[in-house]
Amino acid sequence: MTGPDHYSRAELLAQEACKRLGQGDEQGAAPWAALAQVHATLGHTAVTAVGADKNWHEWLEMTR
């Protein structure tokens, strides 16, 4: 997975956590939120370890 892939996965997992919170399922939301955090951290690590210049165009698309 690339950094942008991790970022995309983190967004999807965070959306699922929010959906469960909206349904009053706090305990069910926790694992989704934890996985979102892991992917966000891996995405951040990827861009700092490899450098944004390698896949900057993917990151640019993510922010639009």
ZAMARGU-4260 file (C-alpha; in steps of 0.2 Angstrom, whole numbers, plus 5000, padded with zeros to 4 digits):
<rodrens>
0) 5000/5000/5000 | 5006/5017/4996 | 5004/5032/5008 | 4989/5039/4998 | 4981/5021/4999
5) 4983/5021/5018 | 4975/5039/5018 | 4960/5033/5008 | 4958/5018/5019 | 4959/5029/5035
10) 4945/5040/5028 | 4934/5025/5024 | 4936/5017/5041 | 4933/5034/5050 | 4917/5036/5040
15) 4912/5019/5046 | 4916/5023/5064 | 4906/5039/5063 | 4891/5030/5056 | 4891/5018/5070
20) 4893/5032/5083 | 4878/5040/5074 | 4868/5024/5078 | 4873/5025/5096 | 4885/5010/5094
25) 4900/5017/5104 | 4908/5000/5107 | 4906/4995/5089 | 4914/5011/5083 | 4930/5009/5093
30) 4938/4996/5082 | 4934/5006/5066 | 4942/5021/5074 | 4957/5012/5079 | 4960/5005/5062
35) 4957/5022/5054 | 4971/5029/5066 | 4983/5015/5061 | 4981/5018/5042 | 4982/5037/5045
40) 4999/5034/5054 | 5005/5022/5041 | 5001/5035/5027 | 5010/5049/5037 | 5025/5037/5039
45) 5025/5033/5021 | 5026/5050/5015 | 5039/5055/5028 | 5050/5040/5025 | 5049/5040/5006
50) 5046/5058/5003 | 5032/5067/4996 | 5041/5070/4979 | 5039/5051/4974 | 5020/5051/4974
55) 5016/5069/4976 | 5003/5069/4962 | 4993/5055/4972 | 4993/5066/4987 | 4988/5081/4978
60) 4973/5072/4971 | 4968/5066/4989 | 4966/5084/4994 | 4955/5090/4981
</rodrens>
